Amino acid sequence: MPLDQMIVFAVIGATLVLFLTNIIRYDLVAVLALMVLAMTHVLKPDAVFAGFANPAVITVASVLIMGHAMWQSGVVDLLAKWLGRAAKTPSGQLIALTGAEAVSSALINDTGSIGVFMPVAIQLARRSGTSVSRFLMPLGFSAFLGGMTTLIGTSPNIIIAAYRGQLGNGGFTMFSFTPVGAGVAVAGLVFMALFSRFLVPERQSAKGQDEHYGMAKYLTEAELPAGSPFDGKTIGELEEAIEASFAIIGLVHGADRRVAPRRHHRMQAGDHLVIEADADNLTILLDTAKLTLASDKDIEDDFLKSNDIDIVECVVQPESRLIGKSAASLGLRRWYGVNLLAVARQGERIKGRHSAIPLQASDILLLQGDAETLDEVMTQLGCLPLAERAIRVGKPARIATALGIFAVAITLAATRVLPSDVAFASGALAMVLARLISPRAVYDAVEWPVIVLLGAIIPVGQALQQTGGAKTIAALFIDVAHHLPSFGVVALMLLVTMILSNVVNHAATAVLMAPVAVGVAHGLHVGIDPLLMAVAVGAALPMVVPTGHQCNILVMGPGGYRFGDYWRLGLPLSVVSLVVAVPLIMLVWPLHQG
């Protein structure tokens, strides 16, 4: 085995281990792999950063921008609003939710689509008394099923299409994936409608915001008397001095009312503090600070829900700046003007000092603050609202403009008038010029870790092919494939890819498996298209473990799921997808053509 091939295998092996262990974020892992291949001269200098100019990278970025503009115009929210009114029974709600999510994910980014439909699903569950967990996992999986039906629905499809184009065969078009993808999607949606109730565990009952955290029984109003040791001290000094879990969510001094008072606010005798704490921690606070209980009145109406003050339930996204940090270290009260009232993980409220809790992806937070700024704060923090979200119904003219630009871009790409990357980049530019999305929002819409991952991992995949590594792997695959019927070859390629996509990022899986698929096709003297389609399908369905895709992580906290819950629905759904996809691939893209 040549030295450069050995280096590539070692780098890819280490990359897969780092992807699996999640010690380093996936985009940094890809850059590390790229740098090692550059410093060992496996990649030529002009090829190191060529991945960032790859049509797949441009297309993914452009589609993210267009999808965000569609979301801002109100197109998806209009569908969500209709859905909330049309579905009545839990079974009907599940069918409507998963169907709408699949359609939406075929056209816009799946994470953005989940962000719209997840609050709708939670509200429907709470109104019907159904467990939220019954809806959210099928909702997440339906995003995968819908995304695989079009070129722009998921990153693996874009990568596979671009790779095919680089081979000189022309890239797959907008709807090349539809015959196979739509068949698998319909079969998956029907399977979930019939069997998800038996396979998805009931982890969390449908509760309202305050009920979910037990907020009503944890609110107390206390007065700071003249004899208190904290008379003249700041709220921050009070919090640091007392070893108890509590939050000062409001302060009243005469006619002056403050919500989420800043840590540097200096308290005075006669101030009334609105405190969130359980009985034990409240006792510690009252005794240590020498506070006296104020008159018994409806504190909740005064401080939690008013015209100026709001509480919002939100979920921490996988790329949030909150991950691994606490409210205190980020200065939520100081810099953002919000109180972290409670944290729930896997459906259970976490006990302890809220400000010191290191947060994780999929944690559910209860934030309190100014009603006008909470949405902006959640965006800055990288959180998605879960309920009580105002529906963004845009003006008909904006919706028509967004749909028109989107349709033109799709038509130009589907008819090959323009390459896909040029068509969708032009569409993204048109949406900016039409003021459907601001220039600043363009940069917020792009998932930069995904772009960096693709730009770095694509040259790694090319190194695998150029050093002969792909042929070496393909030879091992061929040794097994020679003993299989034609459908077995396609099934094995799809199965291997599906397993890998649950271990590492699905886009990276497509990049690494595409050259292997082509090597196998050449070795068996069959067409490359069916095996590339098998890779596309397998990479698009990471449903067995929650770490396979960020949509799985997003629904984990709100649904109260545990790590081992996903395979109960994800594994049989993966089997159904494989069983349906293989004959469809063989029918639409025969191994032996002509």
Beta strands, then each sheet from edge to edge (+ up, - down):
strand 1: 219-223
strand 2: 247-253
strand 3: 256-259
strand 4: 272-276
strand 5: 292-293
strand 6: 309-316
strand 7: 339-345
strand 8: 348-349
strand 9: 364-370
strand 10: 383-385
sheet 1: 3+ 2- 4+ 1- 5+
sheet 2: 8+ 7- 9+ 6- 10+
end
